[in-house]
């Protein structure tokens, strides 16, 4: 059963990579560049090196003249960009060097020999001048040293290997989470889930690409495996029953995380159930393929040019190719049977999902709840870059189905707080005091979080507001319960709920059923959103492109707000499948 599943999965992966050769060909200009077809700023970046990895993986499963020619073009362009130190940033060149070397390792032997004959002296003489700007940078640089030795270009610098791996280990919290927002001078409370996964993927990519490890480097391999094992133990808690990854903070739901997750699940799979989960993860992004063969950089069906849910640095060519690089690594892992060894696993198998499962990690500031097909993640605090409020539920699933809730996202932290509250897509209380100042859950300290049957209860406060919030999920409903005590006079209190208005394929239809109830229809399913305590319940007219889910807007439930401080405002809001 497992081998049949692996055979089917690897066949589908090969087909996905094969089909993308036509996209790379279409993007490639006559002079061998790979510009983004929709942007003019930072348009090429490291895309040629990732294209080379995909072409190498395709060639390894069946060389053709076209693939060989395109691979030669992409490696040539990678060398050209690496040589332009004045025009290409050091961190971009780290990606170019890392993935250029990986492509050579994955390429068919005949292609590798020809490319090394042409470019080997350049790669062996290239000097990386990039400081450690974050944790994924350290992982890229660690693997680069291994790649140069594996290709016979030059011996790996063991001191550099040790320093980079120590840097990653120091950024790994006791829970196993790896904080990416760390450089050589300071550490910030960034905690992006996407880059926790990406850093693990870079380590696993080296384990996949390097066939033979000299004895003097085996300790580095073993330490990397330990870091990955601990990181996977954390990551598994963020994988929903449908094989998708719950994410918050920087680069959440950008396409590269798809490939990273598929590779990590493939590496950790040990039985048929695990392989099936990897297959589910692989299928997550396939529905977002556009007519031209490209994929959405975020999981919606809207046009690339709208940049829905994009970070400023997101580009179609970069992230499509980086995501598919993850699929190429996953394919190699599955084909070669490269797995995390049983004797290196933690005492508690990281894939275990039996029964009710609540995981609260105060170090990273996240909690996750799972029970059967019900699932959600939750922020315990607002992190450094202020992408989401505290006590924010995200990535809800009911019986494996995604409700029409938009994944939360606030505007850039440079935006004034009052604009962030009004324009952001988020769930939580919105209180305006008598001075006209708006308040929402912007706590930078952890909420006290306790598991309860069906979900989590959270308690947080500051000198202005104390909030007790309960979030539960079941097969047919999500329930938010609030008890809010303001320590200053209150002018108004609202509950904001972020809805997905359009994902590029399905529109949200809304019908008012009175002051406190809305009927919602989305993608062939019907729901009721109700708050019996609300004086009104309305969907805002403002539409936002901030959320990676698609076009989004907040529903605001207006609550009776007592003016006197110290009195609790209580309400319950329910999203129920009909």
RODO-2510 file (C-alpha; in nm, 4 decimals, decimal comma):
residues 578
     n   res          X          Y          Z
     1     x     0,0000     0,0000     0,0000
     2     x     0,2730     0,2495     0,0976
     3     x     0,4843     0,1742    -0,2098
     4     x     0,1788     0,2071    -0,4344
     5     x     0,0997     0,5442    -0,2763
     6     x     0,4599     0,6591    -0,3129
     7     x     0,4645     0,5436    -0,6755
     8     x     0,1480     0,7369    -0,7543
     9     x     0,2729     1,0469    -0,5709
    10     x     0,6139     1,0510    -0,7378
    11     x     0,4516     1,0049    -1,0783
    12     x     0,2303     1,3088    -1,0171
    13     x     0,5278     1,5128    -0,8972
    14     x     0,7265     1,4303    -1,2109
    15     x     0,4321     1,5370    -1,4235
    16     x     0,4013     1,8674    -1,2348
    17     x     0,7705     1,9452    -1,2841
    18     x     0,7643     1,8342    -1,6484
    19     x     0,4759     2,0682    -1,7268
    20     x     0,6634     2,3640    -1,5842
    21     x     0,9422     2,3375    -1,8418
    22     x     0,7104     2,5109    -2,0887
    23     x     0,6624     2,8009    -1,8448
    24     x     1,0378     2,8423    -1,7994
    25     x     1,0828     2,8360    -2,1758
    26     x     0,8124     3,1002    -2,2201
    27     x     0,9675     3,3282    -1,9561
    28     x     1,3229     3,3018    -2,0890
    29     x     1,4292     3,5993    -2,3017
    30     x     1,6548     3,5598    -2,6099
    31     x     1,9534     3,6810    -2,4064
    32     x     1,8946     3,4151    -2,1366
    33     x     1,7292     3,6221    -1,8636
    34     x     1,4280     3,5181    -1,6587
    35     x     1,2347     3,8369    -1,5738
    36     x     0,9058     3,8369    -1,3884
    37     x     0,6234     3,8857    -1,6399
    38     x     0,4179     4,1059    -1,4047
    39     x     0,6708     4,3245    -1,2219
    40     x     0,9519     4,5690    -1,2923
    41     x     1,1100     4,5987    -0,9449
    42     x     1,3561     4,3291    -0,8302
    43     x     1,2143     4,1346    -1,1183
    44     x     1,4616     3,8492    -1,1760
    45     x     1,6266     3,8038    -0,8386
    46     x     1,7316     3,4385    -0,7829
    47     x     1,4747     3,2828    -1,0198
    48     x     1,7311     3,1416    -1,2699
    49     x     1,8958     2,9238    -1,0042
    50     x     1,5632     2,7783    -0,8940
    51     x     1,4698     2,7186    -1,2570
    52     x     1,7969     2,5278    -1,2907
    53     x     1,7015     2,2995    -0,9992
    54     x     1,3667     2,2171    -1,1602
    55     x     1,5280     2,1516    -1,4977
    56     x     1,7927     1,9323    -1,3350
    57     x     1,5230     1,7287    -1,1600
    58     x     1,3291     1,6912    -1,4847
    59     x     1,6451     1,5895    -1,6705
    60     x     1,7311     1,3317    -1,4067
    61     x     1,4069     1,1546    -1,4944
    62     x     1,4570     1,1744    -1,8691
    63     x     1,6999     1,4019    -2,0541
    64     x     1,5822     1,5933    -2,3575
    65     x     1,7651     1,8423    -2,5756
    66     x     1,5311     2,1216    -2,4651
    67     x     1,5810     2,0580    -2,0941
    68     x     1,9587     2,0337    -2,1387
    69     x     1,9646     2,3595    -2,3332
    70     x     1,7477     2,5458    -2,0800
    71     x     1,9532     2,4107    -1,7903
    72     x     2,2684     2,5392    -1,9566
    73     x     2,1018     2,8795    -2,0051
    74     x     1,9851     2,9028    -1,6421
    75     x     2,3225     2,8034    -1,4966
    76     x     2,4873     3,0552    -1,7279
    77     x     2,2517     3,3299    -1,6103
    78     x     2,3107     3,2287    -1,2468
    79     x     2,6863     3,2686    -1,2983
    80     x     2,6314     3,6052    -1,4656
    81     x     2,4230     3,7338    -1,1721
    82     x     2,6694     3,5970    -0,9154
    83     x     2,9461     3,7857    -1,0924
    84     x     2,7566     4,1141    -1,0693
    85     x     2,8365     4,1893    -0,7062
    86     x     2,7707     4,5606    -0,7480
    87     x     2,4225     4,5071    -0,8929
    88     x     2,2949     4,1993    -0,7070
    89     x     2,2506     4,2095    -0,3301
    90     x     2,4583     3,9695    -0,1178
    91     x     2,1525     3,7866     0,0176
    92     x     2,0141     3,7352    -0,3340
    93     x     2,3505     3,5920    -0,4346
    94     x     2,3305     3,3463    -0,1430
    95     x     2,0159     3,2019    -0,3050
    96     x     2,1768     3,2026    -0,6480
    97     x     2,4875     3,0199    -0,5281
    98     x     2,2993     2,7711    -0,3103
    99     x     2,0483     2,6688    -0,5756
   100     x     2,2982     2,6855    -0,8611
   101     x     2,5092     2,4282    -0,6772
   102     x     2,2038     2,2181    -0,5922
   103     x     2,1058     2,2120    -0,9591
   104     x     2,4488     2,0778    -1,0504
   105     x     2,4152     1,8043    -0,7885
   106     x     2,0704     1,6988    -0,9110
   107     x     2,1518     1,7168    -1,2840
   108     x     2,2182     1,4063    -1,4954
   109     x     2,5861     1,3153    -1,4877
   110     x     2,6504     1,4147    -1,8494
   111     x     2,4966     1,7588    -1,7979
   112     x     2,6781     1,8058    -1,4670
   113     x     3,0143     1,7226    -1,6193
   114     x     2,9614     1,9633    -1,9081
   115     x     2,8448     2,2443    -1,6820
   116     x     3,1302     2,1950    -1,4369
   117     x     3,3785     2,2002    -1,7204
   118     x     3,2345     2,5334    -1,8325
   119     x     3,1613     2,6971    -1,4950
   120     x     3,3409     2,4900    -1,2314
   121     x     3,6281     2,7340    -1,1836
   122     x     3,3818     3,0181    -1,1241
   123     x     3,1828     2,8241    -0,8639
   124     x     3,4961     2,7012    -0,6870
   125     x     3,6421     3,0522    -0,6723
   126     x     3,3248     3,2355    -0,5712
   127     x     3,3445     3,3975    -0,2273
   128     x     3,0235     3,4527    -0,0326
   129     x     3,0247     3,8026     0,1194
   130     x     2,6820     3,7967     0,2863
   131     x     2,6539     3,8299     0,6655
   132     x     2,4048     3,6080     0,8477
   133     x     2,0982     3,8240     0,7970
   134     x     1,8507     3,5696     0,9363
   135     x     1,8230     3,2020     1,0191
   136     x     1,7292     3,0829     0,6711
   137     x     2,0364     3,2668     0,5423
   138     x     2,2507     3,0608     0,7800
   139     x     2,0863     2,7405     0,6526
   140     x     2,1493     2,8389     0,2903
   141     x     2,5146     2,9100     0,3667
   142     x     2,5557     2,5865     0,5656
   143     x     2,4312     2,3787     0,2746
   144     x     2,6465     2,5704     0,0234
   145     x     2,9617     2,4458     0,1948
   146     x     2,8428     2,0877     0,1691
   147     x     2,7477     2,1302    -0,1959
   148     x     3,0899     2,2620    -0,3024
   149     x     3,2581     1,9583    -0,1468
   150     x     3,0056     1,7119    -0,2890
   151     x     3,0729     1,8547    -0,6367
   152     x     3,4492     1,8339    -0,5906
   153     x     3,4866     2,2113    -0,6296
   154     x     3,6578     2,2736    -0,2970
   155     x     3,6575     2,1275     0,0523
   156     x     3,3880     2,2442     0,2902
   157     x     3,5009     2,4997     0,5485
   158     x     3,4360     2,3106     0,8727
   159     x     3,4553     2,6222     1,0884
   160     x     3,1910     2,7864     0,8717
   161     x     2,9736     2,4750     0,8869
   162     x     3,0021     2,4696     1,2642
   163     x     2,9235     2,8383     1,3027
   164     x     2,6193     2,8306     1,0735
   165     x     2,4720     2,5214     1,2357
   166     x     2,5322     2,6659     1,5834
   167     x     2,3531     2,9822     1,4725
   168     x     2,0487     2,7802     1,3649
   169     x     2,0545     2,5724     1,6835
   170     x     2,0658     2,8908     1,8955
   171     x     1,7602     3,0247     1,7093
   172     x     1,5675     2,7041     1,7826
   173     x     1,3460     2,7423     2,0875
   174     x     1,3018     2,4735     2,3500
   175     x     0,9727     2,3809     2,1814
   176     x     1,1529     2,3076     1,8524
   177     x     1,0371     2,6223     1,6711
   178     x     1,3085     2,8075     1,4779
   179     x     1,2784     3,1866     1,4875
   180     x     1,3938     3,3343     1,1574
   181     x     1,4134     3,6957     1,2726
   182     x     1,7654     3,6648     1,4125
   183     x     2,0868     3,8122     1,2767
   184     x     2,4426     3,8291     1,4045
   185     x     2,3689     4,1251     1,6309
   186     x     2,0204     4,0782     1,7708
   187     x     1,7088     3,8647     1,7888
   188     x     1,3546     3,9912     1,7396
   189     x     1,0260     3,8301     1,8384
   190     x     0,9316     3,7685     1,4755
   191     x     0,8324     3,3991     1,4842
   192     x     0,7199     3,3539     1,1213
   193     x     0,5855     3,0002     1,0775
   194     x     0,6686     3,0057     0,7051
   195     x     1,0387     3,0517     0,7740
   196     x     1,0452     2,7907     1,0472
   197     x     0,9360     2,5495     0,7736
   198     x     1,1733     2,6980     0,5157
   199     x     1,4785     2,6693     0,7422
   200     x     1,3963     2,3040     0,8098
   201     x     1,3511     2,2534     0,4355
   202     x     1,6954     2,3949     0,3586
   203     x     1,8560     2,1511     0,6017
   204     x     1,6568     1,8606     0,4574
   205     x     1,7458     1,9763     0,1049
   206     x     2,1133     1,9298     0,1871
   207     x     2,0441     1,5848     0,3287
   208     x     1,8618     1,4995     0,0057
   209     x     2,1161     1,6431    -0,2388
   210     x     2,4385     1,5123    -0,0848
   211     x     2,4807     1,1393    -0,1510
   212     x     2,8043     1,0676     0,0328
   213     x     2,9169     1,2339     0,3535
   214     x     3,2864     1,2172     0,4452
   215     x     3,3436     1,0922     0,7973
   216     x     3,4784     1,4324     0,9033
   217     x     3,1408     1,5903     0,8131
   218     x     2,9127     1,3226     0,9595
   219     x     2,8741     1,5112     1,2900
   220     x     2,7257     1,8067     1,1015
   221     x     2,4811     1,5760     0,9250
   222     x     2,3732     1,4207     1,2547
   223     x     2,3277     1,7588     1,4250
   224     x     2,1208     1,8835     1,1300
   225     x     1,9005     1,5772     1,1605
   226     x     1,8465     1,6480     1,5296
   227     x     1,7489     2,0091     1,4566
   228     x     1,5101     1,8916     1,1867
   229     x     1,3551     1,6272     1,4095
   230     x     1,2829     1,8792     1,6852
   231     x     1,1517     2,1269     1,4309
   232     x     0,9226     1,8693     1,2728
   233     x     0,7771     1,7867     1,6138
   234     x     0,6622     2,1481     1,6344
   235     x     0,5600     2,1768     1,2705
   236     x     0,3313     1,8735     1,2838
   237     x     0,1095     2,0613     1,5276
   238     x     0,0544     2,3280     1,2608
   239     x    -0,0454     2,0796     0,9873
   240     x    -0,4228     2,0649     0,9505
   241     x    -0,6088     1,7383     0,8820
   242     x    -0,6336     1,8259     0,5112
   243     x    -0,2536     1,8491     0,4751
   244     x    -0,2372     2,2301     0,4728
   245     x    -0,0050     2,4328     0,6965
   246     x    -0,1457     2,6895     0,9392
   247     x     0,0617     3,0062     0,9186
   248     x     0,0887     3,3535     1,0671
   249     x     0,3432     3,6344     1,0446
   250     x     0,5878     3,7086     0,7615
   251     x     0,5367     3,5282     0,4280
   252     x     0,2430     3,3281     0,5594
   253     x     0,0823     3,1303     0,2752
   254     x     0,3345     3,2334     0,0113
   255     x     0,3819     2,9612    -0,2476
   256     x     0,7329     2,8559    -0,1459
   257     x     0,5928     2,7178     0,1801
   258     x     0,3980     2,4615    -0,0227
   259     x     0,7103     2,3000    -0,1611
   260     x     0,8875     2,3205     0,1739
   261     x     0,6020     2,1443     0,3552
   262     x     0,5707     1,8681     0,0950
   263     x     0,9434     1,7976     0,1177
   264     x     0,9366     1,7922     0,4984
   265     x     0,6367     1,5589     0,5138
   266     x     0,8012     1,3331     0,2567
   267     x     1,1199     1,3223     0,4641
   268     x     0,9332     1,2386     0,7845
   269     x     0,6936     0,9794     0,6389
   270     x     0,7322     0,6333     0,7852
   271     x     0,4058     0,4559     0,6953
   272     x     0,1092     0,4707     0,4622
   273     x    -0,0776     0,7283     0,6713
   274     x     0,2235     0,9601     0,6699
   275     x     0,2702     0,9259     0,2936
   276     x    -0,1005     0,9986     0,2459
   277     x    -0,0582     1,3211     0,4449
   278     x     0,2357     1,4200     0,2239
   279     x     0,0154     1,3488    -0,0779
   280     x    -0,2595     1,5681     0,0678
   281     x    -0,0069     1,8484     0,1169
   282     x     0,1147     1,8056    -0,2402
   283     x    -0,2397     1,8457    -0,3720
   284     x    -0,2984     2,1707    -0,1813
   285     x    -0,1625     2,4101    -0,4441
   286     x    -0,2593     2,2255    -0,7608
   287     x    -0,6071     2,3869    -0,7814
   288     x    -0,4439     2,7295    -0,7998
   289     x    -0,2826     2,6619    -1,1377
   290     x    -0,3570     2,9349    -1,3930
   291     x    -0,4234     2,8844    -1,7643
   292     x    -0,0616     2,9676    -1,8507
   293     x     0,0701     2,6884    -1,6249
   294     x     0,1820     2,9139    -1,3389
   295     x     0,0480     2,8896    -0,9846
   296     x    -0,0900     3,1603    -0,7604
   297     x     0,1755     3,2922    -0,5235
   298     x    -0,0942     3,2809    -0,2549
   299     x    -0,3771     3,0245    -0,2343
   300     x    -0,6549     3,1980    -0,4257
   301     x    -0,7753     3,2131    -0,7858
   302     x    -0,7291     3,5872    -0,8385
   303     x    -0,5015     3,7315    -1,1098
   304     x    -0,1295     3,7541    -1,0360
   305     x    -0,1260     4,1266    -1,1080
   306     x    -0,3567     4,2010    -0,8137
   307     x    -0,0888     4,0737    -0,5702
   308     x    -0,3530     3,9551    -0,3232
   309     x    -0,1903     3,8718     0,0090
   310     x     0,1599     3,9283    -0,1308
   311     x     0,4589     4,0526     0,0630
   312     x     0,6444     4,3394    -0,1036
   313     x     0,9214     4,1004    -0,2110
   314     x     0,6892     3,8378    -0,3603
   315     x     0,7234     3,7795    -0,7344
   316     x     0,5631     3,5197    -0,9553
   317     x     0,8789     3,3723    -1,1063
   318     x     1,0726     3,3601    -0,7773
   319     x     0,8044     3,1964    -0,5671
   320     x     0,6641     2,9629    -0,8322
   321     x     1,0124     2,8305    -0,8972
   322     x     1,1086     2,8183    -0,5302
   323     x     0,7890     2,6281    -0,4487
   324     x     0,8545     2,3781    -0,7257
   325     x     1,2117     2,3396    -0,6008
   326     x     1,0514     2,1970    -0,2883
   327     x     0,8602     1,9476    -0,5011
   328     x     1,1859     1,8513    -0,6743
   329     x     1,3472     1,7843    -0,3339
   330     x     1,0408     1,5878    -0,2181
   331     x     1,0586     1,3769    -0,5342
   332     x     1,4252     1,2961    -0,4721
   333     x     1,3549     1,2044    -0,1093
   334     x     1,0724     0,9692    -0,2033
   335     x     1,2593     0,8114    -0,4948
   336     x     1,5694     0,7437    -0,2869
   337     x     1,3926     0,6447     0,0333
   338     x     1,5728     0,9153     0,2322
   339     x     1,3960     0,9307     0,5691
   340     x     1,4466     1,0503     0,9207
   341     x     1,5882     0,7397     1,0862
   342     x     1,3844     0,5762     1,3610
   343     x     1,6701     0,5953     1,6105
   344     x     1,6830     0,9737     1,5597
   345     x     1,3172     1,0395     1,6291
   346     x     1,1938     1,1917     1,9519
   347     x     1,0383     0,9603     2,2090
   348     x     0,6919     1,0823     2,1097
   349     x     0,6425     1,0186     1,7361
   350     x     0,5917     1,3555     1,5760
   351     x     0,3124     1,2316     1,3525
   352     x     0,0907     1,1204     1,6426
   353     x    -0,2580     1,2760     1,6161
   354     x    -0,4779     1,0471     1,8243
   355     x    -0,7702     1,2033     2,0114
   356     x    -0,8115     1,5632     2,1207
   357     x    -0,4883     1,7501     2,0741
   358     x    -0,4088     2,0967     2,2086
   359     x    -0,0571     2,2347     2,1883
   360     x     0,0372     2,5608     2,3605
   361     x     0,3840     2,7023     2,3015
   362     x     0,4474     3,0216     2,4968
   363     x     0,7999     3,0516     2,3528
   364     x     0,6864     3,0958     1,9945
   365     x     0,3568     3,2548     2,0954
   366     x     0,1307     3,0035     1,9176
   367     x    -0,1266     2,7442     2,0141
   368     x    -0,2980     2,4808     1,7994
   369     x    -0,6105     2,2787     1,8559
   370     x    -0,7162     1,9616     1,6757
   371     x    -1,0035     1,7232     1,7342
   372     x    -1,1056     1,4919     1,4542
   373     x    -1,1624     1,7135     1,1524
   374     x    -1,1754     2,0314     1,3617
   375     x    -0,8620     2,2451     1,3675
   376     x    -0,7326     2,5980     1,4224
   377     x    -0,4202     2,7882     1,5182
   378     x    -0,4063     3,0821     1,7568
   379     x    -0,1626     3,3648     1,8286
   380     x    -0,0913     3,4164     2,1977
   381     x     0,0670     3,7586     2,1456
   382     x     0,1330     4,0176     1,8797
   383     x     0,4785     3,9532     1,7331
   384     x     0,7450     4,1999     1,6292
   385     x     0,6238     4,2790     1,2767
   386     x     0,2598     4,3074     1,3894
   387     x     0,1031     4,1010     1,1156
   388     x    -0,1768     3,9721     1,3385
   389     x    -0,3311     4,0685     1,6737
   390     x    -0,3025     3,8609     1,9894
   391     x    -0,5587     3,5874     2,0651
   392     x    -0,6173     3,5564     1,6888
   393     x    -0,7592     3,2296     1,5593
   394     x    -0,6432     3,1308     1,2113
   395     x    -0,6640     2,8429     0,9639
   396     x    -0,9977     2,7060     1,0839
   397     x    -1,1111     2,3688     0,9559
   398     x    -1,4470     2,1965     1,0204
   399     x    -1,4412     1,8304     0,9201
   400     x    -1,1460     1,9162     0,7003
   401     x    -1,3426     2,1895     0,5206
   402     x    -1,2316     2,5518     0,5074
   403     x    -1,5061     2,7969     0,6099
   404     x    -1,5304     3,1386     0,4370
   405     x    -1,3093     3,3024     0,6983
   406     x    -1,0214     3,5074     0,5592
   407     x    -0,6759     3,4414     0,7022
   408     x    -0,5862     3,7459     0,9153
   409     x    -0,3453     4,0142     0,8029
   410     x    -0,2783     4,3694     0,9221
   411     x    -0,1238     4,6434     0,7072
   412     x     0,2474     4,7163     0,7230
   413     x     0,3597     4,8134     1,0738
   414     x     0,4536     5,1593     0,9441
   415     x     0,0800     5,2314     0,9101
   416     x    -0,0661     5,4204     1,2114
   417     x    -0,2514     5,1898     1,4546
   418     x    -0,5929     5,3430     1,3888
   419     x    -0,5572     5,2683     1,0160
   420     x    -0,4287     4,9204     1,0897
   421     x    -0,7387     4,8480     1,2949
   422     x    -0,9774     4,9840     1,0333
   423     x    -0,8112     4,8503     0,7191
   424     x    -0,6769     4,5200     0,8509
   425     x    -0,8422     4,1796     0,8179
   426     x    -0,8601     4,0287     1,1661
   427     x    -1,0892     3,8807     1,4306
   428     x    -1,1315     4,0277     1,7771
   429     x    -1,2819     4,3052     1,9850
   430     x    -1,2732     4,6655     1,8646
   431     x    -1,3351     4,9105     2,1468
   432     x    -1,3472     5,2894     2,1162
   433     x    -1,3115     5,4828     2,4407
   434     x    -1,4630     5,8197     2,5223
   435     x    -1,1571     6,0012     2,3898
   436     x    -1,2108     5,8414     2,0480
   437     x    -0,9083     5,6118     2,0768
   438     x    -0,9489     5,2657     1,9249
   439     x    -0,8310     4,9523     2,1058
   440     x    -0,7909     4,5961     1,9802
   441     x    -0,5917     4,2904     2,0998
   442     x    -0,2404     4,4324     2,0495
   443     x    -0,0815     4,2690     2,3552
   444     x     0,2883     4,1921     2,3150
   445     x     0,2875     3,9579     2,6150
   446     x     0,1368     3,6114     2,5896
   447     x    -0,2258     3,5578     2,6713
   448     x    -0,2726     3,2885     2,9327
   449     x    -0,3984     2,9970     2,7275
   450     x    -0,5650     2,6806     2,8573
   451     x    -0,7071     2,3893     2,6562
   452     x    -1,0738     2,3077     2,7105
   453     x    -1,3003     2,0518     2,5404
   454     x    -1,3407     2,1761     2,1854
   455     x    -1,0816     2,4507     2,1886
   456     x    -0,8926     2,7096     2,3903
   457     x    -0,9654     2,9757     2,6517
   458     x    -0,7416     3,2834     2,6542
   459     x    -0,6976     3,5573     2,9133
   460     x    -0,5039     3,8792     2,8506
   461     x    -0,5084     4,2410     2,9541
   462     x    -0,3263     4,5689     2,9962
   463     x    -0,3912     4,8948     3,1758
   464     x    -0,6927     4,9626     2,9548
   465     x    -0,8731     4,6338     2,8858
   466     x    -0,9041     4,2849     3,0293
   467     x    -1,0351     4,0151     2,7943
   468     x    -1,1325     3,6541     2,8472
   469     x    -1,1921     3,4808     2,5154
   470     x    -1,2951     3,1254     2,4344
   471     x    -1,2613     2,9746     2,0868
   472     x    -1,4079     2,6339     2,0066
   473     x    -1,4483     2,4378     1,6838
   474     x    -1,6591     2,1320     1,6066
   475     x    -1,7828     1,9488     1,2996
   476     x    -2,0357     2,2177     1,2106
   477     x    -1,9522     2,5386     1,3972
   478     x    -1,6954     2,7838     1,5276
   479     x    -1,7820     2,9699     1,8480
   480     x    -1,6170     3,2833     1,9870
   481     x    -1,7156     3,3826     2,3433
   482     x    -1,6012     3,7093     2,4998
   483     x    -1,6035     3,8677     2,8449
   484     x    -1,4505     4,2143     2,8093
   485     x    -1,3840     4,4558     3,0936
   486     x    -1,2736     4,8066     3,0031
   487     x    -1,0886     5,0028     3,2695
   488     x    -1,1823     5,3335     3,1084
   489     x    -1,5220     5,4613     2,9913
   490     x    -1,6319     5,2962     2,6659
   491     x    -1,8066     5,4710     2,3766
   492     x    -1,8538     5,1657     2,1551
   493     x    -1,7683     4,7959     2,1344
   494     x    -1,7682     4,5818     1,8207
   495     x    -1,6671     4,2275     1,7354
   496     x    -1,4796     4,2010     1,4046
   497     x    -1,4989     3,8757     1,2049
   498     x    -1,2971     3,8535     0,8784
   499     x    -1,4854     3,7001     0,5856
   500     x    -1,3586     3,5870     0,2472
   501     x    -1,5649     3,7867    -0,0028
   502     x    -1,4167     3,6437    -0,3251
   503     x    -1,1329     3,3986    -0,3922
   504     x    -1,1298     3,4593    -0,7671
   505     x    -1,3714     3,1770    -0,8330
   506     x    -1,6517     3,1943    -0,5757
   507     x    -1,8304     3,5052    -0,4474
   508     x    -1,9689     3,5360    -0,0969
   509     x    -2,3428     3,6013    -0,0949
   510     x    -2,4881     3,7624     0,2165
   511     x    -2,8482     3,7844     0,3369
   512     x    -2,9529     3,9676     0,6513
   513     x    -3,1846     3,7633     0,8736
   514     x    -3,2457     4,0432     1,1214
   515     x    -3,0236     4,2584     1,3397
   516     x    -2,8113     3,9764     1,4750
   517     x    -2,7978     3,7083     1,2020
   518     x    -2,6504     3,6750     0,8535
   519     x    -2,6930     3,3919     0,6066
   520     x    -2,3762     3,3294     0,4042
   521     x    -2,3313     3,1269     0,0873
   522     x    -1,9869     3,0444    -0,0447
   523     x    -1,8590     2,7792    -0,2870
   524     x    -2,1836     2,5817    -0,2753
   525     x    -2,2124     2,5762     0,1053
   526     x    -2,4404     2,7731     0,3367
   527     x    -2,3583     2,9151     0,6799
   528     x    -2,5158     3,1301     0,9462
   529     x    -2,3197     3,3961     1,1335
   530     x    -2,5013     3,5031     1,4480
   531     x    -2,4426     3,7133     1,7583
   532     x    -2,7630     3,7353     1,9613
   533     x    -2,6264     4,0149     2,1815
   534     x    -2,5490     4,2384     1,8826
   535     x    -2,7550     4,5473     1,8052
   536     x    -2,6486     4,5112     1,4414
   537     x    -2,4427     4,2735     1,2324
   538     x    -2,3161     4,4063     0,9006
   539     x    -2,0479     4,3365     0,6412
   540     x    -1,8289     4,6418     0,5813
   541     x    -1,8301     4,7976     0,2349
   542     x    -1,4493     4,8266     0,2379
   543     x    -1,2714     4,5427     0,0530
   544     x    -0,9160     4,4433     0,1307
   545     x    -0,6462     4,2624    -0,0699
   546     x    -0,4303     4,2068     0,2394
   547     x    -0,5359     3,8499     0,3148
   548     x    -0,3829     3,5652     0,1126
   549     x    -0,7267     3,4026     0,1145
   550     x    -0,8557     3,6548    -0,1397
   551     x    -1,0665     3,9687    -0,1351
   552     x    -1,1841     4,0101     0,2242
   553     x    -1,3964     4,2312     0,4476
   554     x    -1,4868     4,2435     0,8147
   555     x    -1,8297     4,1770     0,9597
   556     x    -1,8860     4,4044     1,2577
   557     x    -2,1169     4,2994     1,5391
   558     x    -2,2096     4,6149     1,7336
   559     x    -2,2506     4,5380     2,1046
   560     x    -2,4307     4,7433     2,3716
   561     x    -2,1447     4,9173     2,5473
   562     x    -2,1844     5,0398     2,9064
   563     x    -2,0065     5,3689     2,9661
   564     x    -1,8913     5,2927     3,3177
   565     x    -1,5542     5,1157     3,3564
   566     x    -1,5285     4,7839     3,5338
   567     x    -1,8493     4,6344     3,3961
   568     x    -1,8163     4,3293     3,1715
   569     x    -1,9414     4,3238     2,8136
   570     x    -2,0267     3,9657     2,7196
   571     x    -2,1193     3,8162     2,3856
   572     x    -2,1071     3,4979     2,1789
   573     x    -2,0610     3,4877     1,8012
   574     x    -2,1230     3,1639     1,6115
   575     x    -2,0404     3,0626     1,2543
   576     x    -2,2532     2,7554     1,1823
   577     x    -2,2783     2,5303     0,8768
   578     x    -2,6368     2,4908     0,7575
***
